[in-house]
Amino acid sequence: MSAKASEPVAVRKGPATVEKIPDTIQIVEFVLGNEHFAIDLFDVKEVVEYTTITKLPNVAPYVRGIIDLRGEITMIIDLKQRLNITDASVLPVESSRIIVLDETISSLKTGILVDDVTSVSTFEGSQVDHTSASVNRDDTSILGIIKRKVRVRDRETNELIIWIDIKQLLGDIDASP
């Protein structure tokens, strides 16, 4: 089920680690504000429609609350808040989506609130730019920038998708008391 990796690309992650990226990647693409983001397809369990979220006291500002998802309590993370994205969605919150993450991402059942889920896609490793992924080299939650060719008014241009490491981004949740 995983992508083939005959010629992996070396990527710098953090001060001294190097990680291999496969020839092809499969991602779930979603929108936050005005930007396109992606996470690995294999980090996603399912996508569900927005439902009422019960707020919790004394939690980090990006913890939106909890929902009852088919009898299981699921913590909901507001990804816009977590990433400090201030662009407002043009859509009402009721049209948002919740990406329920695979159990390997967090010890808690977790979902991330996004403005919209647009597609599941496969990209070649050559379409990912790892060098300009992060202005702050200590920020290892950005894996790369995926460049997709699109046609806009008879002109070909690159649409940029920010590929994030959701496990790294949400790692501090498991560390919280």
Secondary structure as UniProt FT lines:
FT   STRAND          9..13
FT   TURN            14..16
FT   STRAND          17..21
FT   STRAND          24..32
FT   TURN            33..34
FT   STRAND          35..40
FT   HELIX           41..43
FT   STRAND          44..49
FT   TURN            61..62
FT   STRAND          63..69
FT   TURN            70..71
FT   STRAND          72..78
FT   HELIX           79..82
FT   TURN            83..84
FT   HELIX           93..95
FT   STRAND          97..101
FT   TURN            103..105
FT   STRAND          110..114
FT   STRAND          116..124
FT   HELIX           125..127
FT   STRAND          128..129
FT   TURN            131..132
FT   TURN            137..138
FT   TURN            140..141
FT   STRAND          142..152
FT   TURN            153..154
FT   STRAND          155..164
FT   HELIX           166..169
FT   HELIX           171..175
//
